[in-house]
Amino acid sequence: MPSPRIYNLLHTSPFLAALLGLLVFLLPFAVLQDHSYITIDDNLEAEFAIPYLLVKQNVALDHRPTVVLPAVMDGLPRTAARSGLNVTVGLFEVLPPWAVYEVQQALVRILSLVAMYALVRRHWLREAHQKALAAGVALCWALLPFYTIYGWSVPGQAGLLLAFLELRRGPARWWHWLLIGTFPLWSIFAFVGPFVLTASGLLVLYDWWQTRRLKARLVVGVLLLLGMYLVVEWPLFYSLLIAKQFVPHRLEFDMRRISPMGLVEGLRSTAQFFFVGQYHASRFLRLAILLAVSLAVLRAPASQQVKQLRRFGPWLLVLAGLALFSGFYPQLVAALQTQVPAVGAFNFGRFHFLSPLLWFMLLALALRILPVRWQVTLLGMQLLVGLAMNAEWLNNLRELAGRPRALEPNYAAYVSAPLFEQVQQTIRQQTGLEPAQYRVVCLGFPPAVAQLNNFYTLDSYQNNYPLAYKHKFRPLIAGELAKSPMLRAYFDAWGNRCFLFSAELGKDFRVGAFQQRVVQDFTFDPSTFRKLRGRYVLSAARLAQPAQSGLRSVGVFSRPDAYWRIYLYEVMNK
């Protein structure tokens, strides 16, 4: 039991109580350490390995146009990866990979708690008796299922909005500029940059429309945000817009082939964006917030209900508009691609990344006019929603209980460093070659696993890479694509997963050792593989007839603490 002094402190300081609640949430990660579960989809398999390799291969701050990341796709242009000025990349300089994730998650969530608490206290919940309510809203915000590998891209918007609202209200202070200037250092431009710039610009225009005068400090704030993005992402802008270093594979995106079309599908997608959101931008059910708004309207006196509708209506219309735009965006792009093929290269449908913050502003507005019992009930409901939809937290509770999900390995089992060290050691003993002297491809598991184990992979999961490489890689998998129209469209019309495919495995990119999968007929082009300087295939599934694919078996590797069983195949000489 806490001492009376601690109890009194928590009772009189709701923010400290919220901070303690957040630390309890983070406790399983601290206990499990590298045996923590870390989100795999679009996270460990995509966003995690590249910053690690930038540091490992000493090119994090080398943005010369000729520099490449040699371990990825036989030389991924450096400018296609994250900026070396990004805070996440800097953390890889001082911490092991699993610790980077856990430290960044703790920092992101704690600072987000502080930012949201400061925001609602300054602008929506300013009364002394509303401290506990503000702390509850902030805690619910900090516990949402964010992709924390994106840094402050979504959770940090609370701090960014606070800074702009403070600039709008009165004289600027140093921390206003600090919040704005550092946001680009810890966010992903492609996900939020254009959208927070648009939103801040609209705030300037709204302020001008209300006062009929332009506040210079607000304009300077927008220019500072834009300027810092230009500084942080200058190599990317320069390579794509000025030097045109390479043609991105995204120019071949074809929404008509990879997204369902039609009115029903558009409405279904719109409803999903409105009621649940999208997982990159934090997926959580908006039920508690909608209930809070409904109660705020229905509990008001009849003479005040219209006023309440006018208060909440614009917020709901904006959120519905964002959901409608994002829901129908793929169909809009598909219609425009016939005239402008490159229109799908950048995803302007990501305005929904602004939605979580708008929903929480709506929550604060609704809760402040409800009785305390409803505030507690609805905040409790939102807290449960956030926790129940936070897969990392739930899976780590299962890890602590000794009942992990079979298809959701923890970080140590997923990366399986000792297992892949055995593979490297076998190759070294047989050939004398180090990983930098040969290239591999991966079947049945993400290439990021091999990359985190310092293999040089010809395949990878990349949001941006040269179209020419996609065309060079395709003959290697053409035989398997011919067997599966689904995989053919998946690669040709999208291609972010530039993987070694098998029609028999389909989109199963996580073949665990316990599954004992066997690929009976694997069509592989060894000639193309050799041209790409490939030598070994690392497979999580056994090939029944490797010789027919131009491969020979070298060994099988497994460990009780590894998620994978790796079958090592070498391409045969001509």
C-alpha positions in Angstrom: 0.0 0.0 0.0 1.3 3.5 -0.8 2.2 5.7 2.2 -0.2 8.4 3.3 2.2 11.0 1.9 2.2 9.4 -1.5 -1.5 8.9 -1.5 -2.1 12.6 -0.6 0.3 13.7 -3.3 -1.5 11.6 -6.0 -4.8 12.8 -4.7 -3.9 16.4 -4.9 -1.9 16.1 -8.2 -4.0 14.2 -10.8 -1.2 14.7 -13.4 1.2 12.7 -11.2 -1.4 10.0 -10.8 -1.8 9.9 -14.6 2.0 9.7 -15.0 2.1 6.8 -12.5 -0.6 5.0 -14.5 1.4 5.5 -17.7 4.5 4.0 -16.0 2.5 1.0 -14.9 1.5 0.6 -18.6 5.1 0.7 -19.6 6.2 -1.7 -16.9 5.8 -5.0 -18.9 8.2 -3.6 -21.5 10.8 -2.8 -18.9 10.4 -6.3 -17.3 10.5 -8.3 -20.6 13.2 -6.1 -22.3 14.2 -7.9 -25.6 11.5 -10.5 -24.9 8.9 -7.8 -25.3 6.4 -8.1 -28.1 6.8 -5.3 -30.6 4.3 -4.8 -33.4 5.5 -6.7 -36.5 3.3 -5.6 -39.4 4.6 -2.4 -41.0 6.8 -2.0 -38.0 9.5 -4.6 -37.3 9.2 -5.8 -40.9 9.4 -2.4 -42.5 10.4 0.7 -40.4 12.8 -0.8 -37.9 15.7 -2.2 -39.8 16.6 0.7 -42.0 17.5 3.2 -39.2 19.6 0.4 -37.7 21.4 -0.2 -40.9 22.0 3.5 -41.6 23.9 3.6 -38.3 25.5 0.2 -38.7 26.9 1.0 -42.1 28.0 4.6 -41.2 25.8 6.4 -43.7 23.2 8.0 -41.4 24.5 11.5 -42.0 26.0 11.0 -45.4 23.5 12.4 -47.8 25.6 12.6 -50.9 23.6 11.7 -54.0 25.9 8.8 -54.8 25.7 7.1 -51.4 23.8 3.9 -51.1 22.8 1.6 -48.3 24.6 -1.6 -49.5 22.8 -4.1 -47.3 19.4 -3.4 -48.9 18.4 -4.2 -52.5 22.1 -4.3 -53.6 22.5 -0.6 -52.9 19.3 1.3 -51.9 19.9 5.0 -52.6 20.6 6.7 -49.3 18.1 9.4 -50.0 15.3 6.9 -50.1 15.7 6.2 -46.4 15.0 8.3 -43.3 17.0 11.5 -42.7 19.9 11.2 -40.4 18.6 14.2 -38.5 15.6 12.2 -37.3 15.7 11.5 -33.6 14.9 7.8 -34.1 18.1 7.4 -36.2 20.1 9.1 -33.5 18.8 6.7 -30.8 20.3 3.8 -32.8 23.7 5.4 -32.4 23.6 4.8 -28.6 21.3 1.9 -27.9 20.8 -1.7 -29.1 17.8 -2.0 -31.5 15.3 -3.4 -29.0 16.2 -0.8 -26.5 15.7 2.0 -29.1 12.1 0.9 -29.5 11.4 0.7 -25.8 13.1 4.0 -24.9 11.5 5.8 -27.8 8.1 4.4 -26.8 8.5 5.6 -23.2 9.7 9.0 -24.4 6.9 9.4 -26.9 4.2 8.4 -24.5 5.4 10.4 -21.5 5.9 13.6 -23.6 2.5 13.1 -25.2 0.9 12.8 -21.8 2.6 16.1 -20.8 1.6 17.8 -24.1 -2.0 16.7 -24.0 -2.4 17.7 -20.4 -0.9 21.2 -21.1 -3.1 21.6 -24.2 -6.4 20.8 -22.5 -5.5 22.7 -19.3 -4.6 25.8 -21.3 -7.5 25.8 -23.7 -10.4 23.6 -22.8 -10.3 22.4 -19.1 -8.9 25.5 -17.4 -10.9 25.5 -14.1 -9.1 24.3 -11.0 -11.7 21.5 -10.4 -10.9 20.2 -14.0 -7.4 19.1 -13.3 -8.4 15.5 -12.8 -10.5 15.5 -15.9 -7.5 16.9 -17.9 -5.2 14.3 -16.5 -7.7 11.5 -17.4 -7.9 12.8 -21.0 -4.1 13.0 -21.2 -3.7 9.5 -19.9 -6.2 8.1 -22.4 -4.3 9.9 -25.2 -0.9 8.6 -24.1 -2.2 5.0 -24.0 -3.6 4.9 -27.5 -2.1 2.2 -29.9 0.3 4.6 -31.6 3.0 3.3 -34.0 5.7 4.9 -31.8 8.4 4.1 -34.4 7.0 7.1 -36.2 8.0 9.3 -33.2 5.8 12.3 -32.6 4.0 12.0 -35.9 0.6 11.5 -34.3 1.0 11.8 -30.5 3.1 14.9 -30.8 0.4 16.8 -32.7 -1.0 17.8 -29.2 2.2 19.7 -28.5 2.3 21.2 -32.0 -1.3 22.4 -31.6 -0.6 23.8 -28.2 2.3 25.9 -29.6 0.2 27.3 -32.4 -2.7 28.2 -30.1 -0.3 29.9 -27.8 1.1 31.9 -30.6 -2.4 32.8 -31.6 -3.3 33.9 -28.1 -0.5 36.1 -27.2 3.2 37.0 -27.2 5.5 34.1 -28.2 7.8 32.4 -25.7 10.8 30.3 -26.4 9.1 26.9 -25.9 6.4 27.7 -28.5 9.1 27.9 -31.1 10.9 24.9 -29.7 7.8 22.7 -30.0 7.3 23.8 -33.6 10.9 23.6 -34.6 11.6 20.1 -33.2 8.4 18.5 -34.5 10.0 17.7 -38.0 13.0 16.1 -36.2 10.8 13.4 -34.7 8.1 12.8 -37.3 7.7 11.2 -40.7 7.1 13.9 -43.4 5.3 11.6 -45.8 2.8 10.6 -43.1 2.1 14.0 -41.5 4.2 16.8 -42.9 1.9 18.1 -45.6 -1.1 17.6 -43.4 0.1 19.4 -40.3 1.4 22.2 -42.6 -2.1 22.4 -44.2 -3.8 22.4 -40.8 -1.5 25.2 -39.4 -2.1 27.2 -42.6 -5.8 26.9 -42.2 -5.5 28.1 -38.6 -3.7 31.2 -39.9 -6.5 31.8 -42.4 -9.2 31.2 -39.8 -7.6 33.7 -37.4 -7.4 36.2 -40.2 -11.1 35.6 -41.1 -12.1 36.2 -37.5 -9.9 39.3 -36.8 -9.4 40.6 -40.3 -5.7 40.9 -39.6 -2.8 38.5 -40.0 -0.8 37.7 -36.9 2.9 37.7 -37.9 3.9 35.2 -35.2 1.4 32.6 -36.6 2.8 33.0 -40.1 6.4 32.7 -38.8 5.3 29.6 -36.9 4.1 28.0 -40.1 7.2 29.1 -42.0 9.4 27.6 -39.2 7.6 24.3 -39.4 8.0 24.3 -43.2 11.6 25.4 -43.0 12.6 22.7 -40.5 11.0 20.1 -42.7 13.0 21.4 -45.6 16.2 21.2 -43.6 15.5 17.7 -42.2 14.2 16.2 -45.4 16.3 18.2 -47.9 18.1 15.2 -49.3 14.8 13.6 -50.2 13.4 16.7 -51.7 16.6 17.4 -53.6 16.9 13.9 -55.0 13.2 13.6 -56.1 12.4 17.1 -57.2 15.7 18.7 -58.3 18.4 16.1 -59.1 15.8 13.4 -59.9 18.3 10.8 -58.7 16.0 7.9 -59.4 12.4 7.2 -60.6 10.5 5.9 -57.6 8.6 2.6 -57.9 5.5 4.4 -56.6 4.9 5.8 -60.1 3.6 2.3 -61.0 1.0 2.2 -58.2 -2.4 1.2 -59.7 -5.2 1.7 -57.3 -7.7 0.0 -59.6 -5.9 -3.3 -59.1 -5.1 -3.1 -55.4 -8.1 -1.3 -53.9 -11.8 -2.5 -54.0 -13.9 0.0 -56.0 -17.5 1.0 -55.9 -19.9 3.0 -53.7 -20.5 0.3 -51.1 -16.7 -0.2 -50.6 -16.2 3.5 -50.4 -18.9 3.9 -47.7 -17.6 0.8 -45.8 -14.1 2.4 -45.8 -15.5 5.8 -44.8 -17.3 4.2 -41.8 -14.1 2.4 -40.8 -12.1 5.7 -40.9 -14.8 7.5 -38.9 -15.6 4.9 -36.2 -12.3 3.2 -35.8 -9.6 5.0 -37.7 -6.6 3.6 -39.5 -3.9 1.6 -37.7 -0.9 3.7 -38.7 -2.6 6.8 -37.3 -3.9 4.9 -34.2 -6.8 2.6 -34.5 -9.3 2.9 -31.6 -13.1 2.7 -31.3 -14.6 6.2 -31.1 -17.6 4.9 -29.0 -16.8 6.7 -25.7 -16.3 10.0 -27.5 -19.5 9.7 -29.5 -21.4 8.8 -26.3 -19.9 11.8 -24.6 -21.1 14.1 -27.4 -24.5 12.5 -27.4 -25.0 12.9 -23.7 -23.7 16.5 -23.8 -26.5 17.3 -26.2 -29.3 15.2 -24.8 -28.7 16.2 -21.2 -28.8 19.9 -22.0 -32.1 21.7 -21.4 -34.3 21.7 -24.5 -33.6 25.4 -25.0 -29.9 24.7 -25.1 -29.8 21.6 -27.3 -29.6 23.5 -30.5 -26.7 25.5 -29.1 -24.9 22.3 -28.2 -25.5 20.9 -31.6 -23.9 24.0 -33.1 -21.0 23.6 -30.8 -20.2 19.9 -31.7 -21.6 19.8 -35.2 -18.7 21.5 -37.0 -16.2 19.1 -35.3 -18.3 16.0 -36.4 -18.6 17.4 -39.9 -14.9 17.9 -40.2 -14.2 14.4 -38.9 -16.9 13.0 -41.3 -15.3 14.9 -44.1 -11.9 13.6 -43.4 -13.3 10.0 -43.2 -15.2 10.5 -46.5 -12.1 11.8 -48.3 -9.8 9.0 -47.0 -12.5 6.4 -47.6 -13.0 7.3 -51.3 -9.4 8.5 -51.9 -8.3 5.3 -53.6 -11.2 5.6 -56.0 -10.4 9.2 -56.7 -6.8 8.3 -57.5 -8.0 5.4 -59.7 -10.2 7.8 -61.7 -7.4 10.4 -62.1 -4.7 7.9 -63.0 -6.0 7.6 -66.5 -5.1 11.2 -67.1 -2.2 11.6 -64.6 -0.5 8.3 -64.0 1.8 9.7 -61.3 -1.1 11.0 -59.1 -0.9 7.9 -56.8 2.8 8.3 -56.1 2.1 10.3 -52.9 -0.8 9.4 -50.6 -2.7 12.6 -50.0 -5.4 10.5 -48.3 -3.4 10.6 -45.1 -5.3 13.7 -43.8 -6.8 11.1 -41.5 -3.5 11.2 -39.4 -5.1 14.4 -38.0 -8.2 12.6 -36.8 -7.1 11.2 -33.5 -6.2 14.6 -32.1 -9.5 16.1 -33.3 -11.5 13.3 -31.7 -9.7 14.0 -28.4 -10.4 17.7 -28.6 -14.1 16.8 -29.1 -13.9 14.5 -26.1 -12.5 17.3 -23.9 -15.2 19.7 -25.1 -18.0 17.2 -24.3 -16.8 16.0 -21.0 -16.4 19.4 -19.5 -20.1 20.0 -19.5 -21.1 16.6 -18.1 -21.5 15.6 -14.4 -18.5 14.0 -12.7 -20.0 10.5 -12.7 -20.4 10.6 -16.4 -16.8 12.0 -16.8 -15.4 9.1 -14.8 -17.6 6.5 -16.7 -16.7 7.8 -20.1 -13.0 8.2 -19.4 -12.9 4.7 -18.0 -14.6 3.4 -21.1 -12.1 5.3 -23.3 -9.2 3.9 -21.2 -10.5 0.4 -21.7 -10.9 0.9 -25.4 -7.3 2.2 -25.7 -5.9 -0.7 -23.7 -8.1 -3.4 -25.4 -7.0 -2.2 -28.8 -3.3 -1.9 -27.9 -1.9 -5.2 -29.3 1.6 -4.6 -27.9 0.3 -4.2 -24.4 -2.0 -7.2 -24.5 0.6 -9.4 -26.1 3.1 -8.4 -23.4 0.7 -9.4 -20.7 0.4 -12.8 -22.4 4.2 -13.0 -22.5 4.4 -12.3 -18.7 1.7 -14.9 -18.1 3.6 -17.5 -20.2 0.8 -17.8 -22.8 2.1 -15.9 -25.9 0.2 -16.1 -29.1 1.7 -18.6 -31.5 1.8 -16.3 -34.5 3.0 -13.2 -32.6 6.6 -13.8 -31.5 8.4 -11.5 -29.1 11.4 -9.5 -30.4 14.1 -11.9 -29.4 12.3 -14.9 -31.0 11.4 -12.8 -34.1 15.0 -11.6 -34.7 16.5 -14.9 -33.6 20.0 -13.5 -33.5 21.8 -16.8 -32.4 20.0 -18.8 -35.1 21.1 -16.5 -37.9 24.6 -16.3 -36.4 24.7 -20.1 -37.0 23.7 -19.6 -40.6 26.5 -17.0 -41.1 29.0 -19.2 -39.3 28.2 -22.2 -41.6 28.6 -20.0 -44.7 31.8 -18.6 -43.3 33.2 -22.1 -42.6 32.3 -23.4 -46.0 33.3 -20.5 -48.2 35.3 -18.0 -46.0 32.9 -15.3 -47.0 31.6 -12.6 -44.8 27.9 -11.3 -45.2 29.0 -8.2 -47.2 30.5 -10.5 -49.8 27.3 -12.3 -50.8 23.6 -11.5 -51.3 20.6 -13.4 -50.0 16.8 -13.4 -50.5 14.3 -14.5 -48.0 11.3 -16.8 -48.4 8.5 -17.1 -45.8 9.8 -14.4 -43.5 10.5 -10.6 -43.9 13.9 -9.6 -45.2 14.1 -7.2 -42.3 14.8 -10.1 -40.0 17.9 -10.9 -42.1 18.8 -7.2 -42.3 18.7 -6.9 -38.5 21.1 -9.9 -38.4 23.5 -8.0 -40.8 22.8 -10.0 -44.0 22.8 -8.2 -47.3 19.4 -8.8 -48.9 18.2 -8.3 -52.4 14.6 -8.1 -51.2 13.1 -5.6 -48.8 10.0 -3.9 -47.6 10.4 -0.3 -48.8 8.0 2.6 -49.2 10.3 4.2 -51.7 12.9 2.6 -54.0 14.0 2.8 -57.6 11.5 1.6 -60.2 14.4 0.2 -62.2 15.3 -2.1 -59.4 11.7 -3.4 -59.2 11.9 -4.2 -62.9 15.3 -6.0 -62.4 13.9 -8.0 -59.5 10.7 -9.1 -61.1 12.1 -11.8 -63.4 13.4 -13.6 -60.3 9.8 -14.1 -59.1 7.9 -14.0 -62.5 7.2 -17.7 -62.4 5.5 -17.6 -59.0 3.6 -14.4 -60.0 2.3 -16.2 -63.0 0.7 -18.8 -60.8 -1.2 -16.3 -58.6 -3.2 -13.3 -60.0 -3.4 -12.0 -56.4 0.4 -11.9 -55.9 0.9 -10.5 -59.4 -1.4 -7.5 -58.7 0.2 -7.2 -55.3 3.7 -6.8 -56.7 3.0 -5.1 -60.1 0.4 -2.6 -58.9 2.0 -1.9 -55.5 5.4 -3.5 -54.9 6.4 -2.0 -51.5 7.0 -5.6 -50.5 9.7 -6.5 -53.0 9.8 -10.1 -51.7 10.6 -13.6 -52.9 7.1 -14.9 -53.4 5.6 -18.4 -53.4 2.1 -18.9 -54.8 1.7 -21.8 -52.3 2.6 -19.5 -49.3 0.6 -16.6 -50.7 0.9 -13.6 -48.3 2.1 -15.7 -45.4 5.3 -13.8 -44.6 5.6 -15.3 -41.1 6.1 -19.0 -41.5 7.0 -20.2 -38.0 9.1 -23.3 -37.3 6.0 -25.1 -35.7 4.1 -24.8 -39.0 6.5 -27.0 -40.9 5.4 -25.6 -44.3 6.7 -27.3 -47.4 6.7 -25.7 -50.9 6.1 -28.4 -53.4 6.7 -26.5 -56.6 8.9 -23.4 -56.4 9.6 -21.5 -59.6 12.8 -19.6 -59.3 15.1 -17.9 -61.9 18.7 -18.7 -60.9 20.0 -16.8 -63.8 18.4 -13.5 -62.7 19.5 -14.3 -59.1 23.1 -14.6 -60.2 22.9 -11.3 -62.2 21.7 -9.6 -59.0 24.8 -11.0 -57.3 22.6 -13.4 -55.3 24.1 -16.6 -53.8 21.8 -17.9 -51.0 18.1 -18.3 -50.4 17.1 -18.3 -46.7 13.7 -20.0 -46.4 11.4 -20.5 -43.5 9.6 -23.2 -45.5 11.3 -26.4 -46.9 11.6 -26.7 -50.6 10.5 -30.1 -51.7 12.5 -30.0 -54.9 15.2 -27.4 -54.7 17.2 -28.8 -57.6 14.4 -28.0 -60.0 14.7 -24.4 -58.9 18.5 -24.3 -59.5 19.3 -24.6 -55.8 21.1 -27.0 -53.6 20.4 -27.6 -49.9 23.2 -26.4 -47.6 21.7 -26.9 -44.2 18.8 -26.6 -41.8 19.0 -24.5 -38.7 16.7 -24.3 -35.7 16.8 -23.4 -32.0 14.2 -23.7 -29.3 14.3 -20.0 -28.6 13.8 -19.0 -32.3 10.6 -18.4 -34.0 12.0 -19.6 -37.4 13.5 -22.8 -38.8 15.8 -21.7 -41.6 16.5 -23.8 -44.6 19.6 -22.6 -46.4 19.9 -23.0 -50.2 22.7 -22.0 -52.5 22.3 -21.2 -56.1 24.0 -23.8 -58.3 26.6 -22.9 -60.9 25.4 -22.7 -64.5 
